[in-house]
């Protein structure tokens, strides 16, 4: 069994970007910039956004966080997004989800310029992904493919089984692995909670991508020997041996499943760190598309 070290790959990607940004600075060019918009005071969202902003600063990227009141109206929020759509110093815009109930998320996502849609959530980005055109791919799926690439895991003709059908992970990773490209070109099955017998599907996986949102759901009797396991889950479970009183586990029962795996991502330290790395990478890509 080989561990897929997302923490290591993510810091490699950040270093690569940092070097490219240093080059831009040396030649007096503008640097890529990311505008993050946070509405309200959801504690998890606050942590995610500050960690995204900190990562920008670490690699020399421009970063701004717009912290907005939970009571902001949809129109006011769209006005702020429009300001960044026009701003030449910000090449990527992200609106942290979820948004308060009175705001229509779809409308907000659609108000972001597709050229600055570094989260890959805009219907134009999603549509381009489905028809195999170059686009912004949402960060977690892009991070998963990057891990497969950097570990040179053969995906051609392999059976990728995705468990979960979310717009952020399940659907985009299924479309990504279906594309006729290197590190894709797989046969893809998407299954989900309505399946009568999930293990019927998971047992067939050469590459299993678990994005279910339930702690340690995938057990060793649900996979075949030699499977490549990509665990997207981030779940808190009670742990009295930990001073915090909890620990973070994935959607896969790591101890037992790792024994049957050829490769496996740990939680934490697998897919998680890749999400921010790909956000930075997408922002750099937007910078290049927009011409700096
Ligand atoms: N909320 C949870 N994950 C994400 C993400 O990747 N991007 C944004 N914008 N919001 C999120």
py3Dmol code that shows the C-alpha trace and the ligand (Angstrom):
import py3Dmol

protein = """\
ATOM      1  CA  UNK A   1       0.000   0.000   0.000  1.00  0.00           C
ATOM      2  CA  UNK A   2       1.296   3.449  -0.901  1.00  0.00           C
ATOM      3  CA  UNK A   3       0.021   6.548   0.837  1.00  0.00           C
ATOM      4  CA  UNK A   4      -0.934   9.454  -1.439  1.00  0.00           C
ATOM      5  CA  UNK A   5       0.536  12.462   0.322  1.00  0.00           C
ATOM      6  CA  UNK A   6      -1.712  15.414  -0.535  1.00  0.00           C
ATOM      7  CA  UNK A   7       0.049  17.664   1.930  1.00  0.00           C
ATOM      8  CA  UNK A   8       3.372  17.161   0.183  1.00  0.00           C
ATOM      9  CA  UNK A   9       1.933  17.569  -3.341  1.00  0.00           C
ATOM     10  CA  UNK A  10      -0.004  20.637  -2.296  1.00  0.00           C
ATOM     11  CA  UNK A  11       3.133  22.307  -0.946  1.00  0.00           C
ATOM     12  CA  UNK A  12       4.992  21.384  -4.152  1.00  0.00           C
ATOM     13  CA  UNK A  13       2.255  23.103  -6.194  1.00  0.00           C
ATOM     14  CA  UNK A  14       2.330  26.156  -3.942  1.00  0.00           C
ATOM     15  CA  UNK A  15       6.126  26.371  -4.322  1.00  0.00           C
ATOM     16  CA  UNK A  16       5.857  26.100  -8.105  1.00  0.00           C
ATOM     17  CA  UNK A  17       3.331  28.955  -8.127  1.00  0.00           C
ATOM     18  CA  UNK A  18       5.416  31.003  -5.722  1.00  0.00           C
ATOM     19  CA  UNK A  19       8.440  30.776  -8.033  1.00  0.00           C
ATOM     20  CA  UNK A  20       6.342  31.870 -11.025  1.00  0.00           C
ATOM     21  CA  UNK A  21       4.961  34.830  -9.069  1.00  0.00           C
ATOM     22  CA  UNK A  22       8.472  35.835  -7.960  1.00  0.00           C
ATOM     23  CA  UNK A  23       9.453  35.891 -11.647  1.00  0.00           C
ATOM     24  CA  UNK A  24       6.499  38.175 -12.440  1.00  0.00           C
ATOM     25  CA  UNK A  25       7.489  40.513  -9.632  1.00  0.00           C
ATOM     26  CA  UNK A  26      11.105  40.637 -10.817  1.00  0.00           C
ATOM     27  CA  UNK A  27       9.979  41.781 -14.247  1.00  0.00           C
ATOM     28  CA  UNK A  28       7.667  44.408 -12.755  1.00  0.00           C
ATOM     29  CA  UNK A  29       4.483  42.655 -13.880  1.00  0.00           C
ATOM     30  CA  UNK A  30       1.150  42.633 -12.086  1.00  0.00           C
ATOM     31  CA  UNK A  31       0.629  39.583  -9.824  1.00  0.00           C
ATOM     32  CA  UNK A  32      -2.438  37.305  -9.739  1.00  0.00           C
ATOM     33  CA  UNK A  33      -5.113  38.334  -7.258  1.00  0.00           C
ATOM     34  CA  UNK A  34      -7.934  36.483  -5.512  1.00  0.00           C
ATOM     35  CA  UNK A  35     -11.029  38.173  -4.080  1.00  0.00           C
ATOM     36  CA  UNK A  36     -12.837  36.073  -1.483  1.00  0.00           C
ATOM     37  CA  UNK A  37     -16.333  37.066  -0.406  1.00  0.00           C
ATOM     38  CA  UNK A  38     -17.650  35.863   2.920  1.00  0.00           C
ATOM     39  CA  UNK A  39     -21.247  36.565   3.918  1.00  0.00           C
ATOM     40  CA  UNK A  40     -22.201  36.178   7.583  1.00  0.00           C
ATOM     41  CA  UNK A  41     -20.340  34.503  10.415  1.00  0.00           C
ATOM     42  CA  UNK A  42     -20.505  30.778   9.765  1.00  0.00           C
ATOM     43  CA  UNK A  43     -17.447  29.552  11.768  1.00  0.00           C
ATOM     44  CA  UNK A  44     -16.424  26.866   9.253  1.00  0.00           C
ATOM     45  CA  UNK A  45     -16.647  29.339   6.363  1.00  0.00           C
ATOM     46  CA  UNK A  46     -14.562  31.869   8.309  1.00  0.00           C
ATOM     47  CA  UNK A  47     -11.832  29.268   8.796  1.00  0.00           C
ATOM     48  CA  UNK A  48     -11.907  28.189   5.126  1.00  0.00           C
ATOM     49  CA  UNK A  49     -11.723  31.754   3.836  1.00  0.00           C
ATOM     50  CA  UNK A  50      -8.926  32.844   6.143  1.00  0.00           C
ATOM     51  CA  UNK A  51      -6.944  29.747   5.228  1.00  0.00           C
ATOM     52  CA  UNK A  52      -7.440  30.505   1.496  1.00  0.00           C
ATOM     53  CA  UNK A  53      -6.328  34.093   2.020  1.00  0.00           C
ATOM     54  CA  UNK A  54      -3.281  33.035   4.061  1.00  0.00           C
ATOM     55  CA  UNK A  55      -2.225  30.635   1.301  1.00  0.00           C
ATOM     56  CA  UNK A  56      -2.430  33.476  -1.260  1.00  0.00           C
ATOM     57  CA  UNK A  57      -0.156  35.609   0.877  1.00  0.00           C
ATOM     58  CA  UNK A  58       2.319  32.743   1.350  1.00  0.00           C
ATOM     59  CA  UNK A  59       2.904  32.486  -2.391  1.00  0.00           C
ATOM     60  CA  UNK A  60       2.919  36.224  -3.067  1.00  0.00           C
ATOM     61  CA  UNK A  61      -0.539  36.420  -4.595  1.00  0.00           C
ATOM     62  CA  UNK A  62      -2.715  39.479  -3.999  1.00  0.00           C
ATOM     63  CA  UNK A  63      -5.629  38.659  -1.727  1.00  0.00           C
ATOM     64  CA  UNK A  64      -8.632  40.476  -0.352  1.00  0.00           C
ATOM     65  CA  UNK A  65     -11.429  39.170   1.855  1.00  0.00           C
ATOM     66  CA  UNK A  66     -14.749  41.019   1.733  1.00  0.00           C
ATOM     67  CA  UNK A  67     -16.511  40.230   5.001  1.00  0.00           C
ATOM     68  CA  UNK A  68     -20.170  41.090   4.556  1.00  0.00           C
ATOM     69  CA  UNK A  69     -23.097  41.233   6.927  1.00  0.00           C
ATOM     70  CA  UNK A  70     -25.464  38.261   7.072  1.00  0.00           C
ATOM     71  CA  UNK A  71     -28.237  40.763   6.270  1.00  0.00           C
ATOM     72  CA  UNK A  72     -26.787  41.957   2.972  1.00  0.00           C
ATOM     73  CA  UNK A  73     -29.320  41.873   0.139  1.00  0.00           C
ATOM     74  CA  UNK A  74     -28.888  39.822  -3.012  1.00  0.00           C
ATOM     75  CA  UNK A  75     -28.612  43.000  -5.117  1.00  0.00           C
ATOM     76  CA  UNK A  76     -25.952  44.510  -2.864  1.00  0.00           C
ATOM     77  CA  UNK A  77     -23.949  41.286  -3.048  1.00  0.00           C
ATOM     78  CA  UNK A  78     -24.217  41.216  -6.847  1.00  0.00           C
ATOM     79  CA  UNK A  79     -23.023  44.816  -6.945  1.00  0.00           C
ATOM     80  CA  UNK A  80     -19.880  43.842  -4.997  1.00  0.00           C
ATOM     81  CA  UNK A  81     -19.262  40.864  -7.277  1.00  0.00           C
ATOM     82  CA  UNK A  82     -19.615  43.177 -10.296  1.00  0.00           C
ATOM     83  CA  UNK A  83     -16.996  45.472  -8.825  1.00  0.00           C
ATOM     84  CA  UNK A  84     -14.529  42.552  -8.769  1.00  0.00           C
ATOM     85  CA  UNK A  85     -15.650  41.368 -12.212  1.00  0.00           C
ATOM     86  CA  UNK A  86     -14.287  44.707 -13.485  1.00  0.00           C
ATOM     87  CA  UNK A  87     -11.221  44.971 -11.218  1.00  0.00           C
ATOM     88  CA  UNK A  88      -7.994  44.207 -13.133  1.00  0.00           C
ATOM     89  CA  UNK A  89      -6.100  43.413  -9.919  1.00  0.00           C
ATOM     90  CA  UNK A  90      -8.358  40.472  -9.065  1.00  0.00           C
ATOM     91  CA  UNK A  91      -8.326  37.567 -11.505  1.00  0.00           C
ATOM     92  CA  UNK A  92     -10.267  35.096  -9.396  1.00  0.00           C
ATOM     93  CA  UNK A  93     -13.467  35.594  -7.409  1.00  0.00           C
ATOM     94  CA  UNK A  94     -14.850  33.168  -4.888  1.00  0.00           C
ATOM     95  CA  UNK A  95     -18.037  33.490  -2.916  1.00  0.00           C
ATOM     96  CA  UNK A  96     -17.838  31.148   0.046  1.00  0.00           C
ATOM     97  CA  UNK A  97     -20.838  28.810   0.279  1.00  0.00           C
ATOM     98  CA  UNK A  98     -23.270  28.276   1.891  1.00  0.00           C
ATOM     99  CA  UNK A  99     -24.983  31.657   1.684  1.00  0.00           C
ATOM    100  CA  UNK A 100     -27.774  32.846   3.987  1.00  0.00           C
ATOM    101  CA  UNK A 101     -31.223  31.509   3.089  1.00  0.00           C
ATOM    102  CA  UNK A 102     -32.559  34.792   1.675  1.00  0.00           C
ATOM    103  CA  UNK A 103     -29.892  34.798  -1.033  1.00  0.00           C
ATOM    104  CA  UNK A 104     -30.269  32.674  -4.141  1.00  0.00           C
ATOM    105  CA  UNK A 105     -26.955  30.830  -4.539  1.00  0.00           C
ATOM    106  CA  UNK A 106     -27.488  30.059  -8.221  1.00  0.00           C
ATOM    107  CA  UNK A 107     -28.064  33.711  -9.009  1.00  0.00           C
ATOM    108  CA  UNK A 108     -24.910  34.709  -7.144  1.00  0.00           C
ATOM    109  CA  UNK A 109     -22.751  32.072  -8.831  1.00  0.00           C
ATOM    110  CA  UNK A 110     -24.096  33.169 -12.228  1.00  0.00           C
ATOM    111  CA  UNK A 111     -23.147  36.781 -11.502  1.00  0.00           C
ATOM    112  CA  UNK A 112     -19.427  35.881 -11.302  1.00  0.00           C
ATOM    113  CA  UNK A 113     -17.641  36.441 -14.605  1.00  0.00           C
ATOM    114  CA  UNK A 114     -16.922  32.956 -16.071  1.00  0.00           C
ATOM    115  CA  UNK A 115     -13.366  34.168 -16.770  1.00  0.00           C
ATOM    116  CA  UNK A 116     -12.876  34.699 -13.025  1.00  0.00           C
ATOM    117  CA  UNK A 117     -14.814  31.623 -11.880  1.00  0.00           C
ATOM    118  CA  UNK A 118     -11.904  29.910 -10.130  1.00  0.00           C
ATOM    119  CA  UNK A 119     -14.290  27.690  -8.119  1.00  0.00           C
ATOM    120  CA  UNK A 120     -15.651  26.271 -11.396  1.00  0.00           C
ATOM    121  CA  UNK A 121     -19.242  26.537 -10.127  1.00  0.00           C
ATOM    122  CA  UNK A 122     -20.649  28.767 -12.911  1.00  0.00           C
ATOM    123  CA  UNK A 123     -22.993  26.858 -15.279  1.00  0.00           C
ATOM    124  CA  UNK A 124     -20.724  27.875 -18.191  1.00  0.00           C
ATOM    125  CA  UNK A 125     -17.724  26.257 -16.469  1.00  0.00           C
ATOM    126  CA  UNK A 126     -19.765  23.159 -15.632  1.00  0.00           C
ATOM    127  CA  UNK A 127     -21.111  22.963 -19.202  1.00  0.00           C
ATOM    128  CA  UNK A 128     -17.623  23.272 -20.677  1.00  0.00           C
ATOM    129  CA  UNK A 129     -16.407  20.488 -18.410  1.00  0.00           C
ATOM    130  CA  UNK A 130     -19.222  18.207 -19.545  1.00  0.00           C
ATOM    131  CA  UNK A 131     -18.491  18.776 -23.245  1.00  0.00           C
ATOM    132  CA  UNK A 132     -14.744  18.413 -22.698  1.00  0.00           C
ATOM    133  CA  UNK A 133     -13.677  22.016 -23.341  1.00  0.00           C
ATOM    134  CA  UNK A 134     -10.861  23.713 -21.446  1.00  0.00           C
ATOM    135  CA  UNK A 135     -12.385  25.393 -18.383  1.00  0.00           C
ATOM    136  CA  UNK A 136     -12.103  26.009 -14.652  1.00  0.00           C
ATOM    137  CA  UNK A 137     -12.677  22.711 -12.883  1.00  0.00           C
ATOM    138  CA  UNK A 138     -13.876  22.925  -9.291  1.00  0.00           C
ATOM    139  CA  UNK A 139     -10.980  22.625  -6.906  1.00  0.00           C
ATOM    140  CA  UNK A 140     -11.534  19.304  -5.123  1.00  0.00           C
ATOM    141  CA  UNK A 141     -12.045  17.283  -8.341  1.00  0.00           C
ATOM    142  CA  UNK A 142      -9.108  19.107  -9.967  1.00  0.00           C
ATOM    143  CA  UNK A 143      -7.029  18.236  -6.892  1.00  0.00           C
ATOM    144  CA  UNK A 144      -7.980  14.563  -7.111  1.00  0.00           C
ATOM    145  CA  UNK A 145      -6.902  14.388 -10.750  1.00  0.00           C
ATOM    146  CA  UNK A 146      -3.666  16.187  -9.914  1.00  0.00           C
ATOM    147  CA  UNK A 147      -2.893  13.546  -7.253  1.00  0.00           C
ATOM    148  CA  UNK A 148      -3.507  10.739  -9.771  1.00  0.00           C
ATOM    149  CA  UNK A 149      -1.220  12.575 -12.216  1.00  0.00           C
ATOM    150  CA  UNK A 150       1.630  13.180  -9.799  1.00  0.00           C
ATOM    151  CA  UNK A 151       1.543   9.582  -8.534  1.00  0.00           C
ATOM    152  CA  UNK A 152       1.372   8.412 -12.175  1.00  0.00           C
ATOM    153  CA  UNK A 153      -1.633   6.226 -11.459  1.00  0.00           C
ATOM    154  CA  UNK A 154      -2.933   4.629 -14.635  1.00  0.00           C
ATOM    155  CA  UNK A 155      -6.549   5.647 -15.187  1.00  0.00           C
ATOM    156  CA  UNK A 156      -6.927   4.694 -18.847  1.00  0.00           C
ATOM    157  CA  UNK A 157      -9.818   2.236 -19.234  1.00  0.00           C
ATOM    158  CA  UNK A 158      -9.950   1.746 -15.460  1.00  0.00           C
ATOM    159  CA  UNK A 159     -13.257   1.551 -13.677  1.00  0.00           C
ATOM    160  CA  UNK A 160     -13.675   4.669 -11.549  1.00  0.00           C
ATOM    161  CA  UNK A 161     -16.553   4.363  -9.103  1.00  0.00           C
ATOM    162  CA  UNK A 162     -17.678   7.648  -7.554  1.00  0.00           C
ATOM    163  CA  UNK A 163     -19.844   7.449  -4.447  1.00  0.00           C
ATOM    164  CA  UNK A 164     -21.724  10.734  -4.105  1.00  0.00           C
ATOM    165  CA  UNK A 165     -23.389  13.032  -6.618  1.00  0.00           C
ATOM    166  CA  UNK A 166     -22.809  16.555  -5.298  1.00  0.00           C
ATOM    167  CA  UNK A 167     -22.296  19.481  -7.656  1.00  0.00           C
ATOM    168  CA  UNK A 168     -18.984  20.286  -5.959  1.00  0.00           C
ATOM    169  CA  UNK A 169     -17.380  16.822  -6.059  1.00  0.00           C
ATOM    170  CA  UNK A 170     -19.352  13.822  -7.351  1.00  0.00           C
ATOM    171  CA  UNK A 171     -20.658  15.205 -10.643  1.00  0.00           C
ATOM    172  CA  UNK A 172     -17.526  17.127 -11.685  1.00  0.00           C
ATOM    173  CA  UNK A 173     -15.054  14.342 -10.828  1.00  0.00           C
ATOM    174  CA  UNK A 174     -17.183  11.856 -12.789  1.00  0.00           C
ATOM    175  CA  UNK A 175     -17.099  14.161 -15.824  1.00  0.00           C
ATOM    176  CA  UNK A 176     -13.391  14.827 -15.442  1.00  0.00           C
ATOM    177  CA  UNK A 177     -12.461  11.139 -15.335  1.00  0.00           C
ATOM    178  CA  UNK A 178     -14.663  10.476 -18.356  1.00  0.00           C
ATOM    179  CA  UNK A 179     -12.742  12.867 -20.602  1.00  0.00           C
ATOM    180  CA  UNK A 180     -10.558  11.488 -23.369  1.00  0.00           C
ATOM    181  CA  UNK A 181      -7.352  12.748 -21.770  1.00  0.00           C
ATOM    182  CA  UNK A 182      -4.320  11.330 -20.025  1.00  0.00           C
ATOM    183  CA  UNK A 183      -5.063  10.709 -16.349  1.00  0.00           C
ATOM    184  CA  UNK A 184      -8.713  10.301 -17.265  1.00  0.00           C
ATOM    185  CA  UNK A 185     -10.270   8.213 -20.102  1.00  0.00           C
ATOM    186  CA  UNK A 186     -11.801   5.973 -17.452  1.00  0.00           C
ATOM    187  CA  UNK A 187     -15.026   4.014 -17.391  1.00  0.00           C
ATOM    188  CA  UNK A 188     -17.077   5.859 -14.790  1.00  0.00           C
ATOM    189  CA  UNK A 189     -19.914   4.767 -12.546  1.00  0.00           C
ATOM    190  CA  UNK A 190     -21.624   7.235 -10.216  1.00  0.00           C
ATOM    191  CA  UNK A 191     -23.575   5.722  -7.343  1.00  0.00           C
ATOM    192  CA  UNK A 192     -25.254   7.307  -4.351  1.00  0.00           C
ATOM    193  CA  UNK A 193     -27.500   6.843  -1.352  1.00  0.00           C
ATOM    194  CA  UNK A 194     -30.464   5.600  -3.401  1.00  0.00           C
ATOM    195  CA  UNK A 195     -28.521   2.515  -4.566  1.00  0.00           C
ATOM    196  CA  UNK A 196     -30.097  -0.679  -3.204  1.00  0.00           C
ATOM    197  CA  UNK A 197     -26.703  -2.280  -2.701  1.00  0.00           C
ATOM    198  CA  UNK A 198     -23.817   0.204  -2.831  1.00  0.00           C
ATOM    199  CA  UNK A 199     -21.188  -2.463  -2.305  1.00  0.00           C
ATOM    200  CA  UNK A 200     -22.259  -4.126  -5.577  1.00  0.00           C
ATOM    201  CA  UNK A 201     -20.776  -1.025  -7.267  1.00  0.00           C
ATOM    202  CA  UNK A 202     -17.868  -0.244  -4.941  1.00  0.00           C
ATOM    203  CA  UNK A 203     -16.517  -3.810  -5.229  1.00  0.00           C
ATOM    204  CA  UNK A 204     -16.056  -3.279  -8.953  1.00  0.00           C
ATOM    205  CA  UNK A 205     -13.900  -0.162  -8.549  1.00  0.00           C
ATOM    206  CA  UNK A 206     -10.304  -0.047  -9.754  1.00  0.00           C
ATOM    207  CA  UNK A 207     -10.347   3.521  -8.442  1.00  0.00           C
ATOM    208  CA  UNK A 208     -12.864   4.352  -5.729  1.00  0.00           C
ATOM    209  CA  UNK A 209     -13.712   7.990  -5.029  1.00  0.00           C
ATOM    210  CA  UNK A 210     -15.671   8.356  -1.800  1.00  0.00           C
ATOM    211  CA  UNK A 211     -17.528  11.657  -1.411  1.00  0.00           C
ATOM    212  CA  UNK A 212     -20.411  10.584   0.766  1.00  0.00           C
ATOM    213  CA  UNK A 213     -20.125  12.697   3.910  1.00  0.00           C
ATOM    214  CA  UNK A 214     -20.451   9.805   6.378  1.00  0.00           C
ATOM    215  CA  UNK A 215     -17.617   8.847   8.683  1.00  0.00           C
ATOM    216  CA  UNK A 216     -15.828   5.590   7.778  1.00  0.00           C
ATOM    217  CA  UNK A 217     -18.701   4.415   5.593  1.00  0.00           C
ATOM    218  CA  UNK A 218     -16.563   2.381   3.158  1.00  0.00           C
ATOM    219  CA  UNK A 219     -15.417  -0.847   4.826  1.00  0.00           C
ATOM    220  CA  UNK A 220     -12.886  -3.401   3.609  1.00  0.00           C
ATOM    221  CA  UNK A 221     -15.555  -5.883   2.469  1.00  0.00           C
ATOM    222  CA  UNK A 222     -16.830  -3.226   0.049  1.00  0.00           C
ATOM    223  CA  UNK A 223     -13.630  -3.013  -2.034  1.00  0.00           C
ATOM    224  CA  UNK A 224     -11.498  -5.378  -4.069  1.00  0.00           C
ATOM    225  CA  UNK A 225      -7.787  -6.106  -3.584  1.00  0.00           C
ATOM    226  CA  UNK A 226      -5.473  -3.545  -5.166  1.00  0.00           C
ATOM    227  CA  UNK A 227      -8.042  -0.756  -5.305  1.00  0.00           C
ATOM    228  CA  UNK A 228      -6.900   2.884  -5.484  1.00  0.00           C
ATOM    229  CA  UNK A 229      -8.865   4.785  -2.838  1.00  0.00           C
ATOM    230  CA  UNK A 230      -9.495   8.525  -2.927  1.00  0.00           C
ATOM    231  CA  UNK A 231     -11.223   9.664   0.251  1.00  0.00           C
ATOM    232  CA  UNK A 232     -12.897  13.072  -0.034  1.00  0.00           C
ATOM    233  CA  UNK A 233     -14.657  12.923   3.360  1.00  0.00           C
ATOM    234  CA  UNK A 234     -13.928  15.260   6.253  1.00  0.00           C
ATOM    235  CA  UNK A 235     -15.966  14.102   9.257  1.00  0.00           C
ATOM    236  CA  UNK A 236     -15.641  14.840  12.955  1.00  0.00           C
ATOM    237  CA  UNK A 237     -16.035  11.900  15.292  1.00  0.00           C
ATOM    238  CA  UNK A 238     -15.861  11.801  19.061  1.00  0.00           C
ATOM    239  CA  UNK A 239     -12.425  10.859  20.401  1.00  0.00           C
ATOM    240  CA  UNK A 240     -11.825  11.054  24.129  1.00  0.00           C
ATOM    241  CA  UNK A 241      -8.128  10.317  23.739  1.00  0.00           C
ATOM    242  CA  UNK A 242      -7.759  13.595  21.829  1.00  0.00           C
ATOM    243  CA  UNK A 243      -7.552  16.822  23.889  1.00  0.00           C
ATOM    244  CA  UNK A 244     -10.056  18.402  21.496  1.00  0.00           C
ATOM    245  CA  UNK A 245     -12.531  15.611  22.223  1.00  0.00           C
ATOM    246  CA  UNK A 246     -12.849  14.742  18.532  1.00  0.00           C
ATOM    247  CA  UNK A 247     -10.818  13.645  15.543  1.00  0.00           C
ATOM    248  CA  UNK A 248     -11.195  14.047  11.809  1.00  0.00           C
ATOM    249  CA  UNK A 249     -11.811  10.935   9.718  1.00  0.00           C
ATOM    250  CA  UNK A 250     -12.731  10.329   6.107  1.00  0.00           C
ATOM    251  CA  UNK A 251     -15.569   8.457   4.428  1.00  0.00           C
ATOM    252  CA  UNK A 252     -13.360   5.358   4.321  1.00  0.00           C
ATOM    253  CA  UNK A 253     -12.458   3.113   7.274  1.00  0.00           C
ATOM    254  CA  UNK A 254      -8.763   3.738   6.701  1.00  0.00           C
ATOM    255  CA  UNK A 255      -7.256   1.012   8.946  1.00  0.00           C
ATOM    256  CA  UNK A 256      -9.026  -1.883   7.287  1.00  0.00           C
ATOM    257  CA  UNK A 257      -9.403  -0.541   3.731  1.00  0.00           C
ATOM    258  CA  UNK A 258      -5.744   0.493   3.444  1.00  0.00           C
ATOM    259  CA  UNK A 259      -4.743  -3.175   3.858  1.00  0.00           C
ATOM    260  CA  UNK A 260      -6.480  -4.021   0.566  1.00  0.00           C
ATOM    261  CA  UNK A 261      -5.454  -0.865  -1.317  1.00  0.00           C
ATOM    262  CA  UNK A 262      -2.611  -0.258  -3.752  1.00  0.00           C
ATOM    263  CA  UNK A 263      -2.852   3.498  -3.097  1.00  0.00           C
ATOM    264  CA  UNK A 264      -4.931   5.420  -0.581  1.00  0.00           C
ATOM    265  CA  UNK A 265      -5.329   9.053   0.492  1.00  0.00           C
ATOM    266  CA  UNK A 266      -5.250   9.639   4.261  1.00  0.00           C
ATOM    267  CA  UNK A 267      -7.633  11.979   6.103  1.00  0.00           C
ATOM    268  CA  UNK A 268      -6.385  14.496   7.045  1.00  0.00           C
ATOM    269  CA  UNK A 269      -3.523  15.139   4.640  1.00  0.00           C
ATOM    270  CA  UNK A 270      -4.908  13.644   1.430  1.00  0.00           C
ATOM    271  CA  UNK A 271      -7.450  15.388  -0.779  1.00  0.00           C
ATOM    272  CA  UNK A 272      -8.099  18.269   1.663  1.00  0.00           C
ATOM    273  CA  UNK A 273      -4.860  20.231   1.185  1.00  0.00           C
ATOM    274  CA  UNK A 274      -5.205  19.885  -2.598  1.00  0.00           C
ATOM    275  CA  UNK A 275      -8.377  21.977  -2.689  1.00  0.00           C
ATOM    276  CA  UNK A 276      -6.571  25.186  -1.750  1.00  0.00           C
ATOM    277  CA  UNK A 277      -3.596  24.377  -3.987  1.00  0.00           C
ATOM    278  CA  UNK A 278      -5.948  24.058  -6.964  1.00  0.00           C
ATOM    279  CA  UNK A 279      -7.742  27.269  -6.034  1.00  0.00           C
ATOM    280  CA  UNK A 280      -4.400  29.071  -6.261  1.00  0.00           C
ATOM    281  CA  UNK A 281      -3.572  27.244  -9.454  1.00  0.00           C
ATOM    282  CA  UNK A 282      -6.949  28.211 -10.980  1.00  0.00           C
ATOM    283  CA  UNK A 283      -6.334  31.842  -9.975  1.00  0.00           C
ATOM    284  CA  UNK A 284      -2.990  31.734 -11.747  1.00  0.00           C
ATOM    285  CA  UNK A 285      -4.720  30.269 -14.795  1.00  0.00           C
ATOM    286  CA  UNK A 286      -7.319  33.085 -14.727  1.00  0.00           C
ATOM    287  CA  UNK A 287      -4.473  35.606 -14.547  1.00  0.00           C
ATOM    288  CA  UNK A 288      -2.945  34.123 -17.696  1.00  0.00           C
ATOM    289  CA  UNK A 289      -6.283  33.963 -19.544  1.00  0.00           C
ATOM    290  CA  UNK A 290      -7.023  37.578 -18.650  1.00  0.00           C
ATOM    291  CA  UNK A 291      -3.554  38.636 -19.830  1.00  0.00           C
ATOM    292  CA  UNK A 292      -2.155  39.622 -16.418  1.00  0.00           C
TER     293      UNK A 292
END
"""
ligand_1 = """\
11
LIG
N -18.014 25.777 0.529
C -17.549 24.521 0.700
N -16.617 24.227 -0.235
C -16.493 25.333 -1.001
C -15.667 25.638 -2.116
O -14.863 24.841 -2.622
N -15.823 26.900 -2.614
C -16.704 27.789 -2.105
N -16.788 28.979 -2.692
N -17.487 27.524 -1.071
C -17.364 26.296 -0.530
"""
view = py3Dmol.view(width=600, height=400)
view.addModel(protein, "pdb")
view.setStyle({"model": 0}, {"cartoon": {"style": "trace"}})
view.addModel(ligand_1, "xyz")
view.setStyle({"model": 1}, {"stick": {}})
view.zoomTo()
view.show()
